[in-house]
Amino acid sequence: MDNTKPGPWKPRYIMDDGHAWLEVEMALLNLCSLNTPKFEPSRYSYYSDASDATWGRTAGMAYLEEDVDAPRFLQSIGIDLSLLDQNVQEEYIPGNCWIRKLPRFGN
């Protein structure tokens, strides 16, 4: 996992026909794992360990599933979900999104 410092966060939800994920830098996720209670993504979230410009993803990103992991992560960093909704960028991918082909977190 990438332990570099995170840049300014621009929240982005990536959705397909069946689900959505919140894109988060691994560096920010790693910082949050130091908080108590410790935030750990479930196996329904994914991470990117290789850059792929074709799909618009970069290395060092996590994709937190929308139902449980994303809200738990946002709560762990003190962000109100209703405030996030006003500033989030959304991207829709028809069919099955490329995120589903990434490695999963191990929980």
Z-matrix of the N, CA and C atoms (Angstrom, degrees):
N
C 1 1.437
C 2 1.518 1 110.03
N 3 1.300 2 115.31 1 148.83
C 4 1.450 3 122.56 2 -177.21
C 5 1.527 4 110.22 3 -78.89
N 6 1.342 5 117.76 4 127.65
C 7 1.453 6 121.35 5 -179.50
C 8 1.520 7 112.65 6 -109.13
N 9 1.330 8 118.72 7 17.08
C 10 1.447 9 120.86 8 178.43
C 11 1.519 10 110.01 9 -72.90
N 12 1.337 11 116.13 10 166.99
C 13 1.457 12 120.51 11 179.90
C 14 1.526 13 109.91 12 -73.92
N 15 1.338 14 116.69 13 139.84
C 16 1.467 15 119.01 14 178.95
C 17 1.524 16 111.17 15 -73.46
N 18 1.327 17 115.90 16 151.44
C 19 1.456 18 121.48 17 173.58
C 20 1.514 19 109.71 18 -87.83
N 21 1.346 20 117.51 19 -175.34
C 22 1.467 21 119.86 20 175.93
C 23 1.532 22 109.33 21 -59.00
N 24 1.319 23 116.12 22 134.15
C 25 1.454 24 120.00 23 -174.69
C 26 1.513 25 110.95 24 -89.28
N 27 1.318 26 116.33 25 125.98
C 28 1.454 27 123.51 26 174.31
C 29 1.519 28 106.32 27 -116.40
N 30 1.344 29 117.74 28 97.48
C 31 1.462 30 120.38 29 -173.68
C 32 1.526 31 112.72 30 -58.97
N 33 1.338 32 115.35 31 137.15
C 34 1.461 33 120.91 32 179.17
C 35 1.517 34 108.89 33 -141.22
N 36 1.330 35 115.11 34 126.92
C 37 1.461 36 121.88 35 171.48
C 38 1.515 37 107.74 36 -99.10
N 39 1.327 38 116.07 37 131.94
C 40 1.458 39 121.84 38 175.60
C 41 1.524 40 106.26 39 -113.49
N 42 1.332 41 116.03 40 125.14
C 43 1.461 42 121.66 41 -173.98
C 44 1.516 43 110.96 42 -121.48
N 45 1.344 44 115.28 43 149.28
C 46 1.460 45 119.88 44 167.96
C 47 1.526 46 107.17 45 -126.11
N 48 1.320 47 117.70 46 -165.32
C 49 1.457 48 120.55 47 -175.76
C 50 1.527 49 113.70 48 -66.83
N 51 1.333 50 117.67 49 -17.54
C 52 1.448 51 118.93 50 -175.35
C 53 1.512 52 116.50 51 -122.26
N 54 1.329 53 118.38 52 -15.38
C 55 1.461 54 119.49 53 -173.10
C 56 1.524 55 110.35 54 -159.85
N 57 1.344 56 115.31 55 174.91
C 58 1.468 57 121.24 56 176.68
C 59 1.522 58 108.89 57 -144.38
N 60 1.315 59 114.69 58 156.11
C 61 1.466 60 122.02 59 -178.97
C 62 1.517 61 109.69 60 -137.27
N 63 1.315 62 116.39 61 144.01
C 64 1.454 63 122.83 62 174.34
C 65 1.518 64 107.99 63 -93.21
N 66 1.329 65 117.16 64 124.68
C 67 1.461 66 122.19 65 -179.71
C 68 1.527 67 109.39 66 -84.60
N 69 1.335 68 115.95 67 127.80
C 70 1.458 69 122.31 68 -177.19
C 71 1.517 70 108.69 69 -139.08
N 72 1.330 71 117.26 70 137.78
C 73 1.470 72 120.08 71 175.38
C 74 1.533 73 109.76 72 -65.12
N 75 1.323 74 115.48 73 138.30
C 76 1.464 75 120.02 74 177.86
C 77 1.525 76 111.26 75 -58.31
N 78 1.330 77 117.57 76 -34.76
C 79 1.463 78 120.55 77 179.80
C 80 1.532 79 110.65 78 -61.50
N 81 1.321 80 117.69 79 -40.06
C 82 1.461 81 121.40 80 177.18
C 83 1.523 82 110.00 81 -68.88
N 84 1.311 83 116.55 82 -41.53
C 85 1.460 84 121.01 83 177.44
C 86 1.532 85 110.61 84 -60.67
N 87 1.322 86 116.34 85 -41.82
C 88 1.469 87 120.66 86 178.85
C 89 1.526 88 111.52 87 -64.15
N 90 1.330 89 117.41 88 -38.46
C 91 1.462 90 120.29 89 176.82
C 92 1.527 91 110.50 90 -62.78
N 93 1.315 92 116.16 91 -39.75
C 94 1.466 93 120.78 92 -179.31
C 95 1.509 94 111.87 93 -69.68
N 96 1.315 95 117.60 94 -26.18
C 97 1.463 96 119.77 95 179.84
C 98 1.522 97 111.00 96 -68.85
N 99 1.329 98 117.38 97 -12.81
C 100 1.459 99 121.42 98 177.13
C 101 1.528 100 111.49 99 -83.28
N 102 1.347 101 116.49 100 -16.66
C 103 1.466 102 121.55 101 -179.43
C 104 1.519 103 110.67 102 -71.17
N 105 1.322 104 115.11 103 159.55
C 106 1.459 105 121.21 104 173.07
C 107 1.516 106 107.39 105 -116.73
N 108 1.325 107 121.24 106 126.39
C 109 1.464 108 125.48 107 -0.20
C 110 1.522 109 111.00 108 -72.90
N 111 1.306 110 114.49 109 147.47
C 112 1.457 111 121.46 110 -176.38
C 113 1.526 112 110.94 111 -67.31
N 114 1.328 113 116.24 112 131.64
C 115 1.463 114 120.65 113 177.29
C 116 1.521 115 109.01 114 -92.03
N 117 1.313 116 116.59 115 125.65
C 118 1.460 117 122.10 116 175.18
C 119 1.522 118 108.29 117 -131.73
N 120 1.342 119 117.94 118 125.37
C 121 1.465 120 120.30 119 178.75
C 122 1.532 121 111.32 120 -65.55
N 123 1.317 122 115.32 121 150.77
C 124 1.460 123 121.59 122 176.77
C 125 1.526 124 109.99 123 -82.87
N 126 1.310 125 116.15 124 178.85
C 127 1.461 126 120.49 125 178.96
C 128 1.521 127 112.38 126 -73.05
N 129 1.326 128 117.44 127 -2.94
C 130 1.466 129 121.44 128 177.64
C 131 1.524 130 112.11 129 -90.28
N 132 1.323 131 116.25 130 0.69
C 133 1.458 132 122.00 131 175.07
C 134 1.520 133 109.15 132 -108.72
N 135 1.327 134 115.95 133 158.46
C 136 1.462 135 121.96 134 -172.49
C 137 1.524 136 110.36 135 -128.17
N 138 1.337 137 116.08 136 167.37
C 139 1.458 138 120.98 137 174.81
C 140 1.521 139 109.77 138 -141.02
N 141 1.322 140 114.38 139 154.60
C 142 1.452 141 121.44 140 179.07
C 143 1.517 142 108.67 141 -110.59
N 144 1.326 143 115.56 142 122.24
C 145 1.457 144 119.01 143 178.71
C 146 1.524 145 111.86 144 -112.23
N 147 1.327 146 116.75 145 8.66
C 148 1.470 147 121.58 146 178.26
C 149 1.521 148 109.46 147 -145.10
N 150 1.319 149 116.57 148 143.12
C 151 1.468 150 120.75 149 177.67
C 152 1.519 151 109.89 150 -76.74
N 153 1.312 152 115.27 151 142.96
C 154 1.458 153 121.73 152 177.09
C 155 1.521 154 108.22 153 -150.48
N 156 1.336 155 116.26 154 94.65
C 157 1.457 156 121.34 155 -177.10
C 158 1.522 157 111.86 156 -64.11
N 159 1.334 158 117.42 157 -26.10
C 160 1.459 159 121.14 158 179.73
C 161 1.518 160 110.85 159 -57.07
N 162 1.335 161 116.42 160 -41.91
C 163 1.458 162 120.74 161 -177.13
C 164 1.516 163 112.57 162 -99.12
N 165 1.305 164 117.49 163 1.82
C 166 1.456 165 120.43 164 177.67
C 167 1.512 166 114.52 165 75.86
N 168 1.321 167 117.40 166 20.11
C 169 1.453 168 119.43 167 179.22
C 170 1.522 169 110.05 168 -108.74
N 171 1.306 170 115.59 169 157.11
C 172 1.455 171 120.97 170 177.21
C 173 1.523 172 108.64 171 -127.62
N 174 1.314 173 115.35 172 160.39
C 175 1.462 174 120.64 173 177.93
C 176 1.526 175 109.50 174 -64.71
N 177 1.307 176 115.23 175 152.26
C 178 1.459 177 119.72 176 175.18
C 179 1.512 178 114.57 177 80.14
N 180 1.339 179 117.48 178 26.72
C 181 1.459 180 120.84 179 178.38
C 182 1.521 181 109.48 180 -116.66
N 183 1.318 182 115.96 181 146.52
C 184 1.458 183 122.77 182 172.46
C 185 1.516 184 108.13 183 -112.15
N 186 1.318 185 116.31 184 149.36
C 187 1.461 186 122.68 185 179.41
C 188 1.529 187 106.47 186 -125.45
N 189 1.338 188 115.13 187 100.30
C 190 1.463 189 121.99 188 -172.74
C 191 1.523 190 110.26 189 -89.82
N 192 1.332 191 116.31 190 126.07
C 193 1.466 192 119.83 191 -177.33
C 194 1.529 193 109.68 192 -61.20
N 195 1.327 194 114.73 193 147.48
C 196 1.456 195 122.48 194 -167.90
C 197 1.522 196 116.14 195 -71.36
N 198 1.333 197 119.15 196 -28.93
C 199 1.458 198 120.85 197 -169.50
C 200 1.528 199 114.34 198 -80.26
N 201 1.318 200 117.37 199 -41.11
C 202 1.460 201 120.50 200 -176.02
C 203 1.528 202 111.68 201 -123.05
N 204 1.327 203 117.87 202 -52.89
C 205 1.463 204 120.72 203 -172.92
C 206 1.530 205 113.37 204 -65.12
N 207 1.316 206 117.58 205 -46.46
C 208 1.472 207 119.47 206 -178.95
C 209 1.532 208 111.56 207 -61.39
N 210 1.349 209 119.02 208 -49.81
C 211 1.469 210 117.70 209 178.25
C 212 1.538 211 113.48 210 -62.36
N 213 1.340 212 117.54 211 -37.48
C 214 1.468 213 119.92 212 177.99
C 215 1.525 214 110.88 213 -65.02
N 216 1.328 215 116.61 214 -40.96
C 217 1.457 216 120.31 215 177.75
C 218 1.527 217 110.56 216 -62.53
N 219 1.330 218 116.51 217 -48.41
C 220 1.467 219 120.28 218 -179.15
C 221 1.520 220 111.11 219 -60.49
N 222 1.319 221 117.13 220 -40.33
C 223 1.460 222 120.79 221 177.28
C 224 1.526 223 110.31 222 -63.28
N 225 1.334 224 116.77 223 -38.32
C 226 1.474 225 119.72 224 -177.99
C 227 1.522 226 112.57 225 -66.93
N 228 1.336 227 117.30 226 -23.31
C 229 1.472 228 119.39 227 178.38
C 230 1.531 229 111.69 228 -106.02
N 231 1.342 230 116.28 229 7.50
C 232 1.461 231 120.47 230 173.13
C 233 1.513 232 115.20 231 77.46
N 234 1.332 233 117.59 232 28.58
C 235 1.467 234 120.47 233 178.96
C 236 1.517 235 109.14 234 -103.20
N 237 1.328 236 115.55 235 128.49
C 238 1.466 237 122.56 236 176.56
C 239 1.520 238 108.35 237 -76.49
N 240 1.323 239 117.06 238 123.46
C 241 1.461 240 122.28 239 -177.38
C 242 1.524 241 112.17 240 -57.39
N 243 1.331 242 117.58 241 -35.82
C 244 1.463 243 119.72 242 -179.87
C 245 1.533 244 111.27 243 -66.99
N 246 1.318 245 118.05 244 -32.42
C 247 1.467 246 121.20 245 176.69
C 248 1.518 247 110.82 246 -73.51
N 249 1.328 248 116.37 247 -36.32
C 250 1.457 249 120.73 248 178.67
C 251 1.516 250 110.75 249 -62.46
N 252 1.328 251 116.98 250 -40.46
C 253 1.464 252 121.13 251 -177.23
C 254 1.525 253 112.52 252 -56.99
N 255 1.325 254 117.47 253 -27.44
C 256 1.460 255 120.98 254 179.82
C 257 1.528 256 112.20 255 -76.19
N 258 1.318 257 117.97 256 -21.14
C 259 1.463 258 121.84 257 -172.67
C 260 1.519 259 114.23 258 -117.92
N 261 1.313 260 117.42 259 2.57
C 262 1.458 261 120.54 260 -173.53
C 263 1.529 262 111.00 261 -84.09
N 264 1.307 263 114.82 262 142.21
C 265 1.466 264 121.92 263 173.52
C 266 1.524 265 106.73 264 -92.89
N 267 1.324 266 117.66 265 135.87
C 268 1.457 267 121.01 266 -179.51
C 269 1.514 268 110.06 267 -117.51
N 270 1.323 269 115.28 268 140.79
C 271 1.460 270 121.81 269 177.24
C 272 1.519 271 108.32 270 -132.59
N 273 1.318 272 116.74 271 125.80
C 274 1.455 273 122.10 272 -179.61
C 275 1.524 274 109.59 273 -104.25
N 276 1.325 275 116.06 274 130.21
C 277 1.463 276 123.31 275 176.36
C 278 1.530 277 106.97 276 -114.73
N 279 1.342 278 119.30 277 115.72
C 280 1.466 279 119.77 278 179.11
C 281 1.534 280 111.64 279 -64.36
N 282 1.334 281 116.24 280 147.01
C 283 1.462 282 120.27 281 179.13
C 284 1.515 283 110.57 282 76.87
N 285 1.334 284 116.58 283 -140.67
C 286 1.460 285 122.24 284 176.79
C 287 1.513 286 110.54 285 -94.06
N 288 1.303 287 116.71 286 126.14
C 289 1.464 288 123.54 287 -178.73
C 290 1.532 289 110.95 288 -71.27
N 291 1.330 290 115.63 289 152.21
C 292 1.457 291 122.50 290 177.57
C 293 1.522 292 112.20 291 -60.87
N 294 1.321 293 117.78 292 -21.68
C 295 1.463 294 120.78 293 -179.76
C 296 1.530 295 110.49 294 -58.81
N 297 1.319 296 116.95 295 -34.37
C 298 1.464 297 121.26 296 -177.65
C 299 1.533 298 112.73 297 -63.10
N 300 1.339 299 117.51 298 -15.71
C 301 1.468 300 121.46 299 179.88
C 302 1.529 301 112.92 300 -94.53
N 303 1.328 302 116.75 301 -3.93
C 304 1.465 303 120.89 302 -179.62
C 305 1.521 304 110.93 303 -79.76
N 306 1.340 305 116.51 304 163.92
C 307 1.473 306 119.59 305 173.78
C 308 1.532 307 111.32 306 -64.08
N 309 1.327 308 115.83 307 145.49
C 310 1.461 309 121.77 308 178.46
C 311 1.527 310 110.72 309 -93.50
N 312 1.333 311 115.25 310 154.22
C 313 1.462 312 118.67 311 168.63
C 314 1.523 313 108.70 312 -68.48
N 315 1.315 314 117.10 313 158.27
C 316 1.455 315 121.20 314 -167.68
C 317 1.498 316 119.42 315 -86.06
N 318 1.309 317 121.01 316 -4.53
C 319 1.465 318 120.81 317 -177.37
C 320 1.489 319 113.05 318 -59.96
